[in-house]
């Protein structure tokens, strides 16, 4: 995969809060939610969310490169 493909494939995650269990929640550019199972460590481990709901249960680990944005671009 070349650099352009990696950049295009990268999810851009915007922090949108913390869920009921204190897990940071992020929203990608496609509207999908992701949760950090490490509770905000410097090396986040992200999982998708069942039914894409803010307080939903964890589903599958992230399989794509991602960056966490400080604010909306």
Protein Blocks (a to p, Z undefined) as FASTA:
>chain_A
ZZklmmmmpccdddfbdcfkopacdddfkopacddfkgopabdcddddehhiaklccfbd
cfbdcdddfbdZZ
